[in-house]
Amino acid sequence: MKTSGQAGQPSQPGGGTAAGTEGGTGNRAADGTGPHVVIVGGGIAGLAAAFFLRDAAVRVTVLEGSPRLGGKLAVSEVAGVAVDAGAEALLMRRPEGTGLISDVGLGDQLVTPGTTSSAIWTRGAMRPLPQRQFMGVPADLAPEGDLARSGVLSAEGLARAREDLDRPATPWGGDTAVAAYVGARLGAEVVDRLVDPLLGGVYAGRSEELSFAATLGSLAAAAPAHRSLAEAAASLLPAPPEPEPQRPGQAAAAPPKRPPVFTTLVGGLGTLPAVLAEASGAVIRTRATVRELARTATGWRLTVGSAAAPEEITADAVVLALPARPAGRLLAGVPGASSAAAALSGIEYASMAIVTLAYPRSRFPAAQGTQGEQARGKEARGEEARGEQTQRSGYLVPAVDGRAVKAVTFSTVKWPHLADPGRADHDGPVDLIRCSLGRIGEEGVLQRDDEELVALAVADLAEATGAQGPPLDTRVTRWGGALPQYTVGHLDRVATIRAGVAAQPGLAVCGAAFDGIGIPACIGTARSAAEHTVSYLRARSRPGGRPTGG
């Protein structure tokens, strides 16, 4: 058995040091004898934690079990264009993501969408997503308002939704499912055709299982202060823009642009992990699966590799940047961590697949102008339905409509930098379309082979948009167990996990299982884990200092 205080070269074939060497600088103590921090998991959270430790007087090793870094961030070419195969955008209103990107020197590579206009494909037609809504919960229930004009709901559904304005307050008796709370206020159609598609696009989950408090926390907090849920939703949205004064005969001014909600990197978010790994200065190993975690008199011992050729690594502190269930398995054998292990193991995950298609732009009939023009804000008005569909950033599909594809993004519309006018085939410019398949409970769809998934995506796209003929190029990316499900009771589970972890000296956790599944949320948990680790090691280094908990 190989034993080391600092991770050596991996024993698995193909493993290696992706960043950082014995002579490197950054987060390793200058004399090579500082405390050793091991981060288990090389996704965005683990790499961010390593980066946040770069200036501490510690040595850092990141152990990643798979052959590659980045977790759910990956990029590869489709039709000669580098396109994200995993997460493709991050929220700008949370500074953790853009701040980290700037810190590693990629701030000048950030770009914003050309349009965020989107639609719902439901009730037999493509219908605009109401603008005045908060994760599908409508903020405008006026008879001629945003929701009514969209056509997403039937007349009966609209009438039921307006009852929210007159219903007595819904008592808050603890956590409940999104569908239960929102449905009681606004009716089943709002849940099925608005809320569920938006939550499905984020979590690949279902509103009848997802926690209202955990997934729509700001709305859950605002609801008790308002007489209706629609008013609570309105309180969380920017005020609608005031119309500009207009002189007689003067054309109406275009509405003012709102600040962008999303951003991405020119080369794709999948380029971030390698840059972050290098900037961290950490020793990084791939194909290094941690099979066991154990307390020692002075810290922790990690068993890495196969049972036939195990390697032991000792650490002063450990950060688990893993999905919940693998983290729970590692904690199951740690004395005093059984409650945290059980709570981690109770978090379910949904799988999904992304089918990326490349089409000649000419294959989409009835479009007026080009996608590139639309992406620059030249939105066509009053077009036939099919001409308008491919001028939006994409559309969502409610689960109640029974289709395999749950969301479609017109990538060259949403991200104009992908729509290079100089890149064309014999049929003209090429557009890229991203189709998401799979929700919790739909594992059967994902068991189909790649050709079948492509056929499903192509058929749905043709029906929705009128796209003709086969795509020029395709890519299928499968994400098994990718998205944690924040089901009812999630906040209590997280509290249990954090209490159990805090009782273990020199242990921290981070990742998508806790405070949000987006990139900024993961980065936020990574910063907290790094700060917790540094505080623990500082306290331990004081004379007589040997903290018994985190």
Stockholm file with secondary structure:
# STOCKHOLM 1.0

chainA/1-550         MKTSGQAGQPSQPGGGTAAGTEGGTGNRAADGTGPHVVIVGGGIAGLAAAFFLRDAAVRVTVLEGSPRLGGKLAVSEVAGVAVDAGAEALLMRRPEGTGLISDVGLGDQLVTPGTTSSAIWTRGAMRPLPQRQFMGVPADLAPEGDLARSGVLSAEGLARAREDLDRPATPWGGDTAVAAYVGARLGAEVVDRLVDPLLGGVYAGRSEELSFAATLGSLAAAAPAHRSLAEAAASLLPAPPEPEPQRPGQAAAAPPKRPPVFTTLVGGLGTLPAVLAEASGAVIRTRATVRELARTATGWRLTVGSAAAPEEITADAVVLALPARPAGRLLAGVPGASSAAAALSGIEYASMAIVTLAYPRSRFPAAQGTQGEQARGKEARGEEARGEQTQRSGYLVPAVDGRAVKAVTFSTVKWPHLADPGRADHDGPVDLIRCSLGRIGEEGVLQRDDEELVALAVADLAEATGAQGPPLDTRVTRWGGALPQYTVGHLDRVATIRAGVAAQPGLAVCGAAFDGIGIPACIGTARSAAEHTVSYLRARSRPGGRPTGG
#=GR chainA/1-550 SS CEEESSCCSCSSTTCCBCSCCTTCCSSSCTTSCSCEEEEECCBHHHHHHHHHTTTSSSEEEEECSSSSSBTTCCEEEETTEEEESSCCCEESSSHHHHHHHHHTTCGGGEECCSCCCEEEEETTEEEECCSSEETTEESCCCTTSHHHHHTCSCHHHHHHHHGGGTSCCCCCCSCCBHHHHHHHHHCHHHIIIIIHHHHHHHHSCCTTTBBHHHHSHHHHHHGGGSSSHHHHHHHTSCCCCCCCCCCTTCCCCCCCCCCCSEEEETTCGGGHHHHHHHHHTCEEESSCCEEEEEECSSSEEEEESCSSSCEEEEESEEEECSCHHHHHHHHTTSTTCHHHHHHHHTCCEEEEEEEEEEEEGGGSTTCCSCHHHHHTTCCCCSCCHHHHHTTSSEEECCGGGTCSEEEEEEHHHHCGGGCCTTCEETTEEEEEEEEEECCTTCHHHHTSCHHHHHHHHHHHHHHHHCCCSCCSEEEEEEEEEEEECCBTTHHHHHHHHHHHHHTSTTEEECSTTTSCSSHHHHHHHHHHHHHHHHHHHHHHHSTTCCCSCC
#=GC SS_cons         CEEESSCCSCSSTTCCBCSCCTTCCSSSCTTSCSCEEEEECCBHHHHHHHHHTTTSSSEEEEECSSSSSBTTCCEEEETTEEEESSCCCEESSSHHHHHHHHHTTCGGGEECCSCCCEEEEETTEEEECCSSEETTEESCCCTTSHHHHHTCSCHHHHHHHHGGGTSCCCCCCSCCBHHHHHHHHHCHHHIIIIIHHHHHHHHSCCTTTBBHHHHSHHHHHHGGGSSSHHHHHHHTSCCCCCCCCCCTTCCCCCCCCCCCSEEEETTCGGGHHHHHHHHHTCEEESSCCEEEEEECSSSEEEEESCSSSCEEEEESEEEECSCHHHHHHHHTTSTTCHHHHHHHHTCCEEEEEEEEEEEEGGGSTTCCSCHHHHHTTCCCCSCCHHHHHTTSSEEECCGGGTCSEEEEEEHHHHCGGGCCTTCEETTEEEEEEEEEECCTTCHHHHTSCHHHHHHHHHHHHHHHHCCCSCCSEEEEEEEEEEEECCBTTHHHHHHHHHHHHHTSTTEEECSTTTSCSSHHHHHHHHHHHHHHHHHHHHHHHSTTCCCSCC
//
